[in-house]
Amino acid sequence: MSRKLTLVSMSGLRVGHEDLLRRGMNLPVLSRRASALSQLPPLGLLTIAATVPAGWEIELICDGGTSDEADVIDEIMQGQPDVVAFSMLTPAADRACRIINRIRGQKLTKRRVLTVVGGLHATAAPDHCPLGSMEVGRAIRAQKCF
């Protein structure tokens, strides 16, 4: 029986504060930086995909942070994954946790979907991954997943 791993790259430059969004995103340097970041492939997730054992179906979803969170969740859940692994930078941490919590609240069948968090934010601040009252399935190193 094939199992499904969905890899989610939470990329892009995000500014959450309205005032900063109005002021900062208009700065040419930040706009160029955001554009450059959006062009980079998610190398960490691609490395994980290359090391997953045979028998796993792998899907990659790139979230640039501009689409509605419900649409991202629908895209993830449409594939009925067994495991959903997120790679994120700190600016995407809140969005990722909201998406993870909603995924964990949905039922595909009688089983739960395992959620995994990685990337620079999880590496630099593993204790911050739960982000207050938001629970995250696992904050572990990818080498230990499979």
Short mmCIF file of the C-alpha atoms (twelve columns), coordinates in Angstrom:
data_MODEL
# 
_entry.id   MODEL 
# 
loop_
_atom_site.group_PDB 
_atom_site.id 
_atom_site.type_symbol 
_atom_site.label_atom_id 
_atom_site.label_alt_id 
_atom_site.label_comp_id 
_atom_site.label_asym_id 
_atom_site.label_seq_id 
_atom_site.Cartn_x 
_atom_site.Cartn_y 
_atom_site.Cartn_z 
_atom_site.pdbx_PDB_model_num 
ATOM 1   C CA . MET A 1   0.000   0.000  0.000  1 
ATOM 2   C CA . SER A 2   1.426   3.363  -1.047 1 
ATOM 3   C CA . ARG A 3   1.656   6.151  1.493  1 
ATOM 4   C CA . LYS A 4   1.500   9.852  0.668  1 
ATOM 5   C CA . LEU A 5   3.927   12.565 1.778  1 
ATOM 6   C CA . THR A 6   3.020   16.157 0.988  1 
ATOM 7   C CA . LEU A 7   5.860   18.657 1.262  1 
ATOM 8   C CA . VAL A 8   4.820   22.284 1.762  1 
ATOM 9   C CA . SER A 9   7.265   25.112 1.186  1 
ATOM 10  C CA . MET A 10  6.222   28.253 3.054  1 
ATOM 11  C CA . SER A 11  8.316   30.732 1.079  1 
ATOM 12  C CA . GLY A 12  8.197   34.382 0.220  1 
ATOM 13  C CA . LEU A 13  8.649   37.591 2.137  1 
ATOM 14  C CA . ARG A 14  5.790   38.375 4.491  1 
ATOM 15  C CA . VAL A 15  5.051   41.548 6.343  1 
ATOM 16  C CA . GLY A 16  2.117   41.117 8.707  1 
ATOM 17  C CA . HIS A 17  1.742   44.515 10.321 1 
ATOM 18  C CA . GLU A 18  -0.518  46.759 8.213  1 
ATOM 19  C CA . ASP A 19  1.620   49.862 8.663  1 
ATOM 20  C CA . LEU A 20  4.802   47.997 7.735  1 
ATOM 21  C CA . LEU A 21  3.024   46.405 4.826  1 
ATOM 22  C CA . ARG A 22  1.992   49.804 3.483  1 
ATOM 23  C CA . ARG A 23  5.428   51.325 3.978  1 
ATOM 24  C CA . GLY A 24  7.853   48.435 3.618  1 
ATOM 25  C CA . MET A 25  6.547   46.546 0.656  1 
ATOM 26  C CA . ASN A 26  6.862   49.712 -1.428 1 
ATOM 27  C CA . LEU A 27  10.610  49.861 -0.862 1 
ATOM 28  C CA . PRO A 28  12.432  48.692 -4.022 1 
ATOM 29  C CA . VAL A 29  15.047  46.727 -2.056 1 
ATOM 30  C CA . LEU A 30  12.416  44.649 -0.233 1 
ATOM 31  C CA . SER A 31  10.456  44.064 -3.417 1 
ATOM 32  C CA . ARG A 32  13.598  42.787 -5.164 1 
ATOM 33  C CA . ARG A 33  14.399  40.589 -2.147 1 
ATOM 34  C CA . ALA A 34  10.882  39.127 -2.147 1 
ATOM 35  C CA . SER A 35  11.160  38.414 -5.859 1 
ATOM 36  C CA . ALA A 36  14.547  36.729 -5.414 1 
ATOM 37  C CA . LEU A 37  13.280  34.559 -2.550 1 
ATOM 38  C CA . SER A 38  10.271  33.430 -4.553 1 
ATOM 39  C CA . GLN A 39  12.586  32.135 -7.310 1 
ATOM 40  C CA . LEU A 40  14.552  29.797 -5.035 1 
ATOM 41  C CA . PRO A 41  13.548  26.126 -5.036 1 
ATOM 42  C CA . PRO A 42  12.848  24.543 -1.632 1 
ATOM 43  C CA . LEU A 43  16.143  22.629 -1.436 1 
ATOM 44  C CA . GLY A 44  15.515  21.211 2.038  1 
ATOM 45  C CA . LEU A 45  12.213  19.665 0.977  1 
ATOM 46  C CA . LEU A 46  13.694  18.419 -2.295 1 
ATOM 47  C CA . THR A 47  16.477  16.752 -0.292 1 
ATOM 48  C CA . ILE A 48  13.887  15.051 1.908  1 
ATOM 49  C CA . ALA A 49  12.000  13.901 -1.186 1 
ATOM 50  C CA . ALA A 50  15.187  12.344 -2.549 1 
ATOM 51  C CA . THR A 51  15.682  10.291 0.621  1 
ATOM 52  C CA . VAL A 52  12.139  8.987  1.127  1 
ATOM 53  C CA . PRO A 53  11.970  5.182  0.844  1 
ATOM 54  C CA . ALA A 54  10.258  3.454  -2.054 1 
ATOM 55  C CA . GLY A 55  6.520   3.049  -1.717 1 
ATOM 56  C CA . TRP A 56  5.819   6.676  -0.842 1 
ATOM 57  C CA . GLU A 57  4.036   9.034  -3.224 1 
ATOM 58  C CA . ILE A 58  5.439   12.558 -2.896 1 
ATOM 59  C CA . GLU A 59  3.749   15.867 -3.685 1 
ATOM 60  C CA . LEU A 60  5.322   19.338 -3.445 1 
ATOM 61  C CA . ILE A 61  3.204   22.430 -2.766 1 
ATOM 62  C CA . CYS A 62  4.748   25.907 -2.752 1 
ATOM 63  C CA . ASP A 63  2.889   28.520 -0.737 1 
ATOM 64  C CA . GLY A 64  4.041   32.045 -1.484 1 
ATOM 65  C CA . GLY A 65  1.827   33.429 1.266  1 
ATOM 66  C CA . THR A 66  -0.514  35.390 -0.980 1 
ATOM 67  C CA . SER A 67  -3.351  32.904 -1.467 1 
ATOM 68  C CA . ASP A 68  -6.143  32.285 1.002  1 
ATOM 69  C CA . GLU A 69  -5.166  29.798 3.733  1 
ATOM 70  C CA . ALA A 70  -8.319  27.759 3.073  1 
ATOM 71  C CA . ASP A 71  -7.221  27.282 -0.544 1 
ATOM 72  C CA . VAL A 72  -3.802  26.038 0.593  1 
ATOM 73  C CA . ILE A 73  -5.457  23.598 3.001  1 
ATOM 74  C CA . ASP A 74  -7.781  22.345 0.268  1 
ATOM 75  C CA . GLU A 75  -4.821  21.796 -2.062 1 
ATOM 76  C CA . ILE A 76  -2.947  19.871 0.635  1 
ATOM 77  C CA . MET A 77  -5.902  17.750 1.739  1 
ATOM 78  C CA . GLN A 78  -7.068  16.972 -1.783 1 
ATOM 79  C CA . GLY A 79  -4.212  14.480 -2.073 1 
ATOM 80  C CA . GLN A 80  -5.195  12.662 1.153  1 
ATOM 81  C CA . PRO A 81  -1.694  12.707 2.651  1 
ATOM 82  C CA . ASP A 82  -0.465  10.514 5.487  1 
ATOM 83  C CA . VAL A 83  2.268   13.013 6.370  1 
ATOM 84  C CA . VAL A 84  2.449   16.752 5.662  1 
ATOM 85  C CA . ALA A 85  5.896   18.304 6.113  1 
ATOM 86  C CA . PHE A 86  6.264   22.079 6.254  1 
ATOM 87  C CA . SER A 87  9.477   24.017 5.694  1 
ATOM 88  C CA . MET A 88  9.287   27.614 6.794  1 
ATOM 89  C CA . LEU A 89  11.125  30.772 7.614  1 
ATOM 90  C CA . THR A 90  10.163  32.771 10.704 1 
ATOM 91  C CA . PRO A 91  7.896   35.219 8.820  1 
ATOM 92  C CA . ALA A 92  5.752   32.256 7.711  1 
ATOM 93  C CA . ALA A 93  5.561   30.573 11.136 1 
ATOM 94  C CA . ASP A 94  2.184   31.972 12.206 1 
ATOM 95  C CA . ARG A 95  0.565   31.160 8.855  1 
ATOM 96  C CA . ALA A 96  2.066   27.662 8.875  1 
ATOM 97  C CA . CYS A 97  0.757   26.973 12.387 1 
ATOM 98  C CA . ARG A 98  -2.744  28.120 11.466 1 
ATOM 99  C CA . ILE A 99  -2.701  25.829 8.430  1 
ATOM 100 C CA . ILE A 100 -1.288  22.931 10.459 1 
ATOM 101 C CA . ASN A 101 -3.926  23.300 13.170 1 
ATOM 102 C CA . ARG A 102 -6.711  23.281 10.596 1 
ATOM 103 C CA . ILE A 103 -5.230  20.226 8.884  1 
ATOM 104 C CA . ARG A 104 -4.992  18.416 12.197 1 
ATOM 105 C CA . GLY A 105 -8.649  19.241 12.850 1 
ATOM 106 C CA . GLN A 106 -9.849  17.676 9.594  1 
ATOM 107 C CA . LYS A 107 -10.579 13.992 9.210  1 
ATOM 108 C CA . LEU A 108 -9.603  12.168 6.047  1 
ATOM 109 C CA . THR A 109 -10.604 8.774  7.347  1 
ATOM 110 C CA . LYS A 110 -10.381 7.371  10.858 1 
ATOM 111 C CA . ARG A 111 -6.693  8.306  11.043 1 
ATOM 112 C CA . ARG A 112 -4.972  11.596 11.752 1 
ATOM 113 C CA . VAL A 113 -2.508  13.280 9.433  1 
ATOM 114 C CA . LEU A 114 0.984   13.583 10.899 1 
ATOM 115 C CA . THR A 115 2.332   17.108 10.548 1 
ATOM 116 C CA . VAL A 116 6.055   17.851 10.578 1 
ATOM 117 C CA . VAL A 117 7.740   21.245 10.767 1 
ATOM 118 C CA . GLY A 118 11.250  21.999 9.576  1 
ATOM 119 C CA . GLY A 119 13.283  24.741 7.999  1 
ATOM 120 C CA . LEU A 120 15.244  27.625 9.422  1 
ATOM 121 C CA . HIS A 121 12.578  28.639 11.942 1 
ATOM 122 C CA . ALA A 122 12.238  25.153 13.424 1 
ATOM 123 C CA . THR A 123 16.018  24.770 13.545 1 
ATOM 124 C CA . ALA A 124 16.703  28.160 15.121 1 
ATOM 125 C CA . ALA A 125 13.721  28.242 17.471 1 
ATOM 126 C CA . PRO A 126 12.362  24.703 18.004 1 
ATOM 127 C CA . ASP A 127 10.644  25.702 21.248 1 
ATOM 128 C CA . HIS A 128 8.821   28.452 19.379 1 
ATOM 129 C CA . CYS A 129 7.243   26.077 16.857 1 
ATOM 130 C CA . PRO A 130 4.084   25.579 18.939 1 
ATOM 131 C CA . LEU A 131 3.677   29.397 18.895 1 
ATOM 132 C CA . GLY A 132 1.740   29.839 22.099 1 
ATOM 133 C CA . SER A 133 -1.408  27.748 22.255 1 
ATOM 134 C CA . MET A 134 -1.063  26.411 18.702 1 
ATOM 135 C CA . GLU A 135 0.032   22.807 18.732 1 
ATOM 136 C CA . VAL A 136 2.278   21.458 16.012 1 
ATOM 137 C CA . GLY A 137 2.444   17.724 15.356 1 
ATOM 138 C CA . ARG A 138 6.224   17.400 15.407 1 
ATOM 139 C CA . ALA A 139 9.234   19.694 15.201 1 
ATOM 140 C CA . ILE A 140 11.993  17.254 14.315 1 
ATOM 141 C CA . ARG A 141 14.936  16.895 12.021 1 
ATOM 142 C CA . ALA A 142 14.101  15.404 8.639  1 
ATOM 143 C CA . GLN A 143 16.668  12.633 9.005  1 
ATOM 144 C CA . LYS A 144 14.540  11.136 11.776 1 
ATOM 145 C CA . CYS A 145 11.245  11.128 9.831  1 
ATOM 146 C CA . PHE A 146 11.783  7.995  7.783  1 
# 
